[in-house]
Amino acid sequence: MKKGIYNRIFALVILVLCSSYVQGGITFRPSIRMWDTWMIQVGDDYHLFYLSRGDIGRAVSKDLIHWKPLPTIRNMAMEGDWDERGMRMTGCTIKHGDRYYMSYGSGQPGINIGFITSKDLVNWERYDGNPVLLPKFPYRKNTHWRDLVSFYNPGKQNWDGYLFGIHDKTGNPSIAHLSSVDYLDWTYHEPVFISEPYTRYNKGFVFLEVPDCFQMGDRHYIVFSSVRSRKEFTSGRKDASGTWYLIGENKEGPYAVPESPLLLGYGHGRKDSYVGHTIMYQGNRLLYHQTWGDDGPVCLGTPKLVHQKSDGTLELHFWQDLAKLEGELLYEKACLLSEGGDGDLRIWKQIDTVSARDFLIRCRINMKNAESGGIIWHHSENKAKGISFYPGKDMVTIGELEYRDLLNANTIENRVLDDYQDTGLQEGEIDVRIMVREHMAEVYINDRWIFTTSMPGLIRDGGFGYWSEGGDIGLEGLRISVLEPLDTLQ
């Protein structure tokens, strides 16, 4: 008896410790395994749901930054049921009439989709008519049929549902379209998007997972994830994948793949984040996602502002509400200059007496006449993490750097984890934000999102500095602050 009580107390302590800190690139780290996520707004509250080994994890927030864990929804299936493996595939949560409906997939071949229902978001029960949605014409059976997301259409007074299915006629991945008046009986329509066959060099995709649909201005968008759809070069990244988007003139389609379709992603064959969804918060459309990498648990990432450019294309920007994470100011300097020289002279300097594990850096970088240069952190014994700028290549990188002065070698080695290229990215002055906590680093340039990178096995504490090669760089308005721990259980 005592052992059981101690175990429960220990679990509660771990829950509090794991959930009480906001991290750079991370806003919520659950005490149980997290996978695909989705949200619903109810009043001023935002309810988070996430897959967790056949169960559904939960949390609630008022600002999308501070989260309070809620009791897990346990798998209610019995052995022999169509969903006996549990709620394994992504769904959505909506309210229809006086009930909430949560969809999920079984994870079996030829995935079926069913519901659990609730009147209060606390007590859930299985719907007797499960499974509700089975793959049928115009979609292929016994293959992918999953990740339902639903939106109410007030004009037609019905529900539109979208999910990942295989188009029967073409055999290609598609965004399936369904509609329903009562949310239980559904009409199947032709897809709103059918991918061309995938190669690394075209605009085709392998999977179209966890779709999300929304409108901004007079344009309509579909966001989906596909880590398997790696592209040789797209959206400024090599060997790239992640969360993609489509653009259309009408809600019903057709939708097209833009020239730079990777909205939240990574290159070099990496996998740092996944499953981007959007939600409205105080008039702004935000993209939320989970982190993913080779080190550390899967967590809820920091929301990013969805920005629509004048031509209708999208990019992610820094969400100003994240500024509330800035805690104690560690260092401030109006201007620092690398004072490099000509030729291949390399400058490597550390900022004295300043070190931190988890922090926010803000500054303006002027590359002046330097061939390359950047900012380093977690500096220890001439090794550091950092971002590096290469104006001649229109490229910025993130990785681990090492300064070597053996036998006057005067060499700076950059072991790149990821890089990004874009014409004009480094013209003039460059405003930079770097947020780091635990294993995740997040970088914004001129308020535009560039990296969310897991940095496993590298140094996790130490000082700050900067480097340059072939000339000078200047750091103006430099501020280094800690990321203040924020209690999510208040």
C-alpha positions in Angstrom: 0.0 0.0 0.0 2.8 2.4 1.0 4.7 1.6 -2.1 1.8 2.5 -4.3 1.3 5.8 -2.5 5.0 6.7 -2.9 4.9 5.8 -6.5 2.0 8.2 -7.1 3.7 10.9 -5.2 6.9 10.4 -7.2 4.9 10.5 -10.5 3.3 13.8 -9.4 6.6 15.4 -8.5 8.0 14.4 -11.9 4.9 15.8 -13.6 5.4 19.1 -11.9 9.1 19.3 -12.7 8.7 18.3 -16.3 5.8 20.7 -17.0 6.9 23.8 -15.2 9.4 25.3 -17.7 9.0 27.1 -20.9 11.8 26.2 -23.3 13.3 27.8 -26.3 11.6 26.0 -29.1 9.4 24.2 -26.5 6.3 25.3 -24.5 5.1 22.1 -23.0 6.9 18.9 -22.1 4.4 16.2 -20.9 5.3 13.5 -18.5 4.0 10.8 -20.9 4.9 10.2 -24.5 3.7 12.8 -26.9 3.1 12.3 -30.6 0.7 14.1 -33.1 -1.2 17.0 -31.6 -4.4 19.0 -32.2 -6.4 21.7 -30.4 -9.8 23.1 -29.8 -10.7 26.5 -28.4 -13.5 26.6 -25.8 -14.1 30.1 -24.4 -10.8 31.5 -23.3 -9.2 28.1 -23.0 -7.2 26.2 -25.6 -7.4 22.4 -25.1 -4.5 20.3 -26.4 -4.9 16.7 -27.3 -2.0 14.4 -28.4 -1.5 10.7 -29.2 0.2 8.7 -26.5 0.6 5.0 -27.1 -3.0 4.3 -27.7 -4.3 6.8 -25.2 -4.9 10.5 -25.7 -2.9 13.0 -23.6 -4.4 16.4 -22.6 -3.4 19.8 -21.4 -5.1 23.3 -21.3 -3.8 26.8 -21.7 -5.1 30.4 -22.0 -2.1 31.8 -23.9 -0.6 28.9 -25.8 2.6 29.3 -23.8 1.7 28.1 -20.2 0.1 24.7 -20.1 -1.6 22.7 -17.4 -1.6 19.0 -17.8 -5.1 17.3 -17.6 -6.0 13.6 -17.0 -5.2 11.2 -19.9 -8.1 9.8 -21.9 -7.5 6.0 -21.6 -8.1 3.5 -24.4 -11.6 2.1 -23.9 -11.4 -0.6 -26.6 -11.5 -4.3 -25.6 -9.7 -7.2 -27.1 -11.4 -8.1 -30.4 -12.8 -4.6 -31.0 -12.0 -2.9 -34.4 -9.8 -0.5 -32.5 -8.3 -2.9 -29.9 -4.8 -1.3 -30.4 -6.2 2.0 -29.1 -6.5 5.5 -30.5 -3.3 5.3 -32.6 -3.9 7.7 -35.5 -4.5 11.5 -35.4 -7.9 13.0 -35.2 -9.6 16.2 -34.2 -12.0 17.5 -31.6 -15.1 19.5 -32.4 -18.4 20.5 -30.8 -21.7 19.6 -32.5 -24.9 20.4 -30.6 -24.3 19.7 -27.0 -21.6 17.1 -27.5 -17.9 17.1 -28.2 -16.7 14.6 -30.8 -13.1 13.3 -31.0 -12.1 11.3 -34.0 -9.2 8.9 -34.1 -7.9 6.0 -36.3 -7.3 2.5 -35.2 -3.9 2.0 -36.6 -4.9 -1.2 -38.4 -4.3 -1.9 -42.1 -7.1 -0.1 -44.1 -7.5 2.3 -41.1 -11.1 3.0 -40.0 -12.1 6.2 -38.2 -14.3 6.3 -35.1 -15.4 8.7 -32.4 -15.5 9.1 -28.7 -17.9 11.7 -27.3 -18.2 13.9 -24.2 -20.5 16.6 -22.9 -17.8 18.3 -20.7 -14.4 17.4 -22.2 -13.7 15.4 -19.1 -15.8 12.3 -19.2 -15.6 10.4 -22.5 -17.4 7.4 -24.0 -17.2 5.3 -27.1 -19.7 6.0 -29.8 -21.9 3.0 -30.4 -22.0 3.4 -34.2 -18.2 3.0 -34.6 -16.4 2.9 -36.9 -18.0 5.9 -38.5 -15.8 6.5 -41.5 -14.5 3.7 -43.7 -12.6 4.1 -46.9 -14.8 3.8 -50.0 -15.2 5.2 -53.5 -13.7 7.5 -54.7 -10.9 6.4 -52.3 -9.0 3.1 -52.2 -9.7 0.5 -49.5 -7.1 -1.3 -47.4 -4.6 1.5 -47.5 -4.1 5.0 -46.0 -7.3 6.5 -44.6 -6.6 8.7 -41.6 -6.0 12.1 -39.9 -9.5 13.6 -40.1 -9.9 17.3 -39.5 -13.3 19.0 -39.6 -14.6 22.5 -39.9 -18.2 23.9 -39.7 -19.4 25.6 -42.8 -22.0 28.2 -41.7 -22.9 29.0 -45.3 -23.9 25.4 -46.1 -24.8 24.6 -42.4 -22.8 21.4 -42.6 -19.4 20.0 -41.7 -16.5 19.7 -44.1 -14.0 16.9 -43.3 -10.6 16.5 -44.8 -8.2 13.6 -44.4 -5.3 11.7 -46.1 -6.5 9.0 -48.5 -5.4 7.3 -51.7 -7.5 8.3 -54.7 -8.9 5.2 -56.3 -8.7 6.2 -59.9 -5.2 7.5 -60.0 -3.7 5.6 -57.1 -2.0 8.8 -55.9 -2.0 10.4 -52.4 -4.9 12.9 -52.0 -6.6 15.2 -49.6 -10.0 13.6 -49.3 -13.1 15.7 -48.9 -16.3 14.6 -47.0 -19.3 16.5 -45.8 -22.0 15.9 -43.1 -24.9 17.7 -41.5 -25.1 15.7 -38.3 -21.4 14.7 -38.1 -22.4 11.0 -38.2 -23.6 10.4 -41.7 -21.0 11.5 -44.3 -21.0 12.1 -48.1 -17.8 11.3 -49.9 -16.6 13.8 -52.6 -13.7 13.9 -55.0 -10.4 15.0 -53.5 -9.6 18.7 -53.2 -6.0 17.8 -54.1 -4.3 14.9 -55.8 -0.5 14.6 -55.6 1.5 13.7 -58.7 3.7 10.6 -58.2 6.6 11.5 -55.9 10.2 12.0 -56.8 12.9 14.0 -55.0 12.9 16.5 -57.9 9.2 17.3 -58.6 6.2 18.6 -56.6 4.8 15.1 -55.7 4.5 13.8 -52.2 4.6 10.3 -50.6 2.1 11.0 -47.8 -0.3 14.0 -47.1 -0.5 13.5 -43.3 -2.5 15.4 -40.8 -4.0 18.1 -43.1 -5.3 21.4 -41.9 -7.4 23.9 -44.0 -7.9 27.6 -43.5 -8.5 30.9 -45.3 -6.4 34.1 -45.2 -7.8 37.1 -47.2 -9.1 35.7 -50.5 -6.8 32.7 -50.5 -7.3 29.2 -49.2 -4.6 27.0 -47.8 -4.0 23.3 -46.9 -1.1 22.5 -44.5 0.1 18.9 -44.3 3.1 17.0 -43.1 5.3 14.4 -44.9 8.7 13.6 -43.6 9.0 10.9 -46.2 8.7 13.4 -49.1 12.3 14.6 -49.1 13.3 17.0 -51.8 16.8 17.5 -53.2 16.4 21.2 -52.8 13.3 23.2 -51.9 12.4 26.4 -50.0 16.1 27.2 -49.3 17.0 23.7 -47.9 18.8 20.7 -49.2 17.5 17.1 -48.6 14.5 18.8 -47.0 11.2 17.8 -45.5 8.7 18.7 -42.8 5.3 20.5 -42.9 4.2 21.7 -46.4 1.4 23.9 -47.7 -0.9 24.2 -50.8 -2.6 27.3 -52.0 -5.9 27.7 -53.9 -8.4 30.4 -55.0 -11.5 28.4 -53.7 -12.1 26.3 -50.7 -13.2 23.3 -52.9 -10.0 23.6 -54.9 -8.1 23.2 -57.1 -5.0 23.6 -54.9 -1.5 24.0 -56.2 2.0 23.5 -54.8 3.8 26.9 -54.6 7.4 27.3 -55.6 8.6 27.2 -52.0 6.1 24.9 -50.3 8.0 23.9 -47.2 6.4 26.0 -44.4 8.1 24.4 -41.3 11.0 22.1 -42.1 14.6 21.1 -42.1 17.3 20.0 -44.4 20.3 17.6 -44.4 17.9 14.6 -43.9 17.0 15.9 -40.4 13.7 15.6 -38.5 13.5 18.4 -35.9 9.8 19.2 -35.9 6.5 17.8 -37.2 2.8 18.0 -37.6 2.0 21.7 -38.1 -1.5 22.8 -37.4 -2.9 26.3 -37.2 -5.3 28.0 -34.8 -6.6 31.5 -34.3 -5.5 33.4 -31.2 -6.6 37.0 -30.6 -6.9 37.8 -34.3 -3.7 36.1 -35.3 -3.3 32.8 -37.1 -0.6 30.7 -35.4 1.1 27.5 -36.4 1.8 25.1 -33.6 3.7 21.8 -33.9 5.6 19.2 -32.0 9.4 18.9 -31.7 11.2 15.9 -32.9 14.8 14.9 -32.9 17.5 12.5 -31.9 17.8 13.8 -28.3 15.2 14.7 -25.7 11.5 13.9 -25.5 8.9 15.0 -28.1 7.4 18.3 -26.8 5.0 21.0 -28.0 6.9 23.6 -29.9 6.7 27.4 -29.7 3.8 28.9 -31.8 4.8 30.8 -34.9 2.9 33.6 -36.6 1.6 32.6 -40.1 2.4 35.6 -42.3 0.8 36.0 -45.7 3.0 37.8 -48.3 1.6 40.1 -50.9 1.6 37.4 -53.6 -0.4 35.0 -51.3 2.5 32.8 -50.3 3.2 32.0 -46.7 6.1 32.2 -44.2 6.5 31.9 -40.5 7.4 34.9 -38.3 8.3 35.5 -34.7 5.1 35.7 -32.5 5.6 38.7 -30.3 3.8 37.1 -27.3 6.9 34.9 -26.9 8.8 37.9 -25.7 7.2 37.3 -22.3 9.7 34.4 -21.9 12.6 36.8 -21.5 13.8 36.8 -17.9 16.9 38.2 -16.2 19.1 40.3 -18.4 22.7 38.8 -18.3 24.5 41.1 -20.7 23.9 44.2 -22.8 26.2 46.1 -25.1 25.4 48.8 -27.6 28.1 47.6 -30.1 30.7 44.9 -30.4 33.2 44.8 -33.3 35.2 41.7 -34.2 38.2 43.8 -35.4 39.3 41.3 -38.0 42.0 41.7 -40.6 42.7 41.1 -44.3 43.1 37.8 -46.1 42.3 34.6 -44.2 42.7 36.1 -40.7 40.1 34.5 -38.4 38.8 36.1 -35.2 37.3 34.0 -32.4 36.3 36.0 -29.3 34.4 35.1 -26.1 32.3 37.6 -24.1 33.8 37.5 -20.6 32.0 36.5 -17.5 28.7 35.6 -19.2 27.4 32.1 -19.5 24.0 30.4 -19.4 22.3 27.1 -20.3 18.9 28.4 -21.4 18.7 31.9 -22.9 17.5 34.4 -25.5 19.9 36.4 -27.6 18.8 39.5 -29.5 21.1 41.7 -31.7 21.6 43.2 -35.1 24.5 41.8 -37.1 26.4 43.8 -39.7 28.7 41.6 -41.8 30.6 44.7 -43.0 33.4 43.3 -45.1 33.6 39.8 -43.6 33.5 36.8 -45.8 31.8 34.9 -43.0 31.1 35.2 -39.3 28.5 34.5 -36.6 27.4 34.1 -33.0 28.4 31.3 -30.7 27.0 30.0 -27.4 27.7 27.3 -24.9 31.4 28.0 -25.5 33.8 25.6 -23.8 37.4 24.9 -24.6 37.3 26.4 -28.0 34.1 24.5 -29.0 30.7 26.0 -29.2 27.3 25.9 -30.9 26.5 28.7 -33.2 24.9 30.2 -36.3 27.1 31.3 -39.1 26.5 33.7 -42.0 28.0 33.4 -45.5 27.0 36.6 -47.4 28.6 35.5 -50.7 26.5 32.3 -50.7 23.3 33.9 -49.2 23.5 31.2 -46.6 23.1 30.8 -42.9 24.0 27.6 -41.0 23.5 26.2 -37.5 25.9 23.7 -35.9 28.9 23.1 -33.8 32.0 25.2 -34.3 35.6 24.6 -33.1 38.5 27.1 -33.1 41.9 25.4 -33.7 45.2 27.3 -33.2 47.5 24.4 -33.1 50.9 25.3 -34.7 49.3 28.6 -35.8 46.7 26.9 -37.9 44.1 29.5 -36.9 41.2 27.5 -38.3 37.5 27.6 -37.5 35.7 24.3 -38.4 31.9 24.5 -38.8 30.2 21.1 -38.4 26.9 22.0 -40.0 23.7 20.5 -38.7 21.4 22.5 -41.0 21.6 25.4 -43.4 19.2 27.8 -45.2 19.8 29.8 -48.4 17.8 32.7 -49.8 18.7 35.5 -52.1 18.9 38.8 -50.3 18.6 37.2 -46.8 21.8 39.0 -45.6 21.6 42.3 -47.4 22.2 45.2 -45.0 21.8 44.7 -41.3 20.4 41.4 -39.9 18.2 41.3 -36.9 18.6 38.0 -35.0 16.8 36.2 -32.2 18.2 32.9 -30.9 16.2 31.0 -28.3 17.8 28.0 -26.6 16.5 25.6 -24.0 17.7 22.0 -23.3 18.4 20.3 -26.7 16.4 22.7 -28.9 17.6 25.9 -30.6 15.3 28.3 -32.5 16.6 31.1 -34.8 14.7 34.0 -36.4 16.3 36.5 -38.9 14.5 39.8 -39.4 11.6 38.2 -37.4 11.4 35.4 -40.0 11.6 31.8 -38.7 14.7 30.0 -40.0 15.6 27.1 -37.7 14.1 24.9 -35.0 17.0 22.5 -34.5 17.6 19.6 -32.1 21.3 19.7 -31.1 22.0 16.3 -29.4 25.2 15.3 -27.8 26.7 18.8 -27.9 27.8 21.1 -25.1 24.7 22.3 -23.1 26.2 25.1 -21.0 28.9 27.7 -21.3 29.7 31.2 -22.5 28.9 33.4 -25.5 31.0 34.9 -28.3 31.4 35.7 -31.9 33.7 35.0 -34.8 34.6 36.3 -38.3 36.8 35.5 -41.2 38.3 37.8 -43.8 37.0 41.0 -42.3 34.9 42.5 -39.5 31.5 41.9 -38.2 29.6 44.1 -35.8 27.0 43.2 -33.2 24.7 46.1 -32.3 22.1 46.2 -29.6 23.2 42.9 -28.1 21.1 41.5 -25.3 21.5 38.2 -23.6 18.8 37.1 -21.2 17.8 33.9 -19.5 14.6 32.2 -20.4 12.6 32.5 -17.1 11.1 29.4 -15.7 7.3 29.7 -15.8 5.0 27.6 -13.6 2.2 26.1 -15.7 0.3 24.8 -12.7 -0.7 28.1 -11.2 
